[in-house]
Amino acid sequence: MSDEVSFSISIPTDEEGYVLLKCSLCGELFKLKPSDFKDDSIFEVYCPACGLVSDSYVTDDVIELGMAMAENYMKPNGRVRILNTQ
């Protein structure tokens, strides 16, 4: 039996179909359409503010939601708590 568990988090879009992203390098918030991430002609996403490529554009709200989901999973099962990796 595997100890690996995965969770899925849906990030909602606004009325125009954009998702909110945050550059982990400069902290700037910006929007992008999810279809742009799937577009094979786009190799990298650059932050519009600092011009750099980040390894993550997940907002703090999404990270907090993921951590809460993991903690809620761990508590009732008596498992070891996950450390914050930020």
C-alpha positions in Angstrom: 0.0 0.0 0.0 1.3 3.4 -1.0 1.6 6.3 1.6 1.3 8.8 -1.2 -1.8 11.0 -1.2 -2.7 13.7 -3.8 -5.3 16.5 -3.7 -6.8 18.5 -6.5 -7.5 22.2 -6.2 -9.7 23.9 -8.7 -8.7 27.6 -9.3 -11.7 29.5 -10.5 -11.5 32.0 -13.3 -13.0 35.5 -13.4 -15.8 36.5 -15.8 -13.4 36.9 -18.6 -11.8 33.5 -18.1 -8.5 34.6 -16.4 -6.9 33.1 -13.3 -5.0 35.2 -10.8 -1.3 34.4 -10.5 1.5 35.7 -8.4 5.2 35.9 -9.3 7.2 34.1 -6.5 10.2 36.3 -7.4 8.8 39.8 -7.2 5.3 39.2 -5.7 3.5 40.9 -8.5 -0.1 39.7 -9.2 -1.2 39.2 -12.8 -3.8 37.3 -14.8 -3.5 34.7 -17.5 -5.9 32.4 -19.3 -5.6 28.7 -18.4 -5.5 27.8 -22.1 -2.2 29.7 -22.4 -0.6 27.3 -20.0 -1.7 24.4 -22.2 -0.6 26.1 -25.5 2.4 24.2 -26.9 3.7 27.3 -28.6 4.3 29.0 -25.2 7.4 27.5 -23.6 7.7 29.7 -20.6 5.5 32.2 -18.7 7.3 35.5 -17.9 6.2 37.8 -15.1 5.0 41.0 -16.7 6.5 43.1 -13.9 10.0 41.7 -13.4 10.4 39.9 -16.7 11.7 36.7 -15.1 10.5 33.1 -15.3 9.3 31.8 -11.9 9.1 28.2 -10.9 5.6 28.9 -9.4 2.9 31.4 -10.0 0.5 30.0 -7.3 -1.1 32.7 -5.1 -0.9 32.7 -1.3 -4.6 31.8 -1.1 -4.1 28.6 -3.1 -1.1 27.6 -1.0 -3.1 28.2 2.2 -6.0 26.2 0.8 -3.7 23.3 -0.1 -2.0 23.4 3.4 -5.4 23.4 5.1 -6.5 20.4 3.0 -3.4 18.5 3.9 -3.7 19.4 7.6 -7.4 18.4 7.7 -6.4 15.0 6.1 -3.7 14.4 8.6 -5.5 15.2 11.8 -8.3 12.6 11.7 -5.9 9.9 10.5 -3.3 10.5 13.3 -0.5 10.9 10.8 2.6 13.1 11.0 1.8 16.7 10.3 3.2 18.3 7.1 5.8 21.0 7.5 5.2 24.3 5.7 7.6 24.2 2.7 7.5 27.9 1.9 
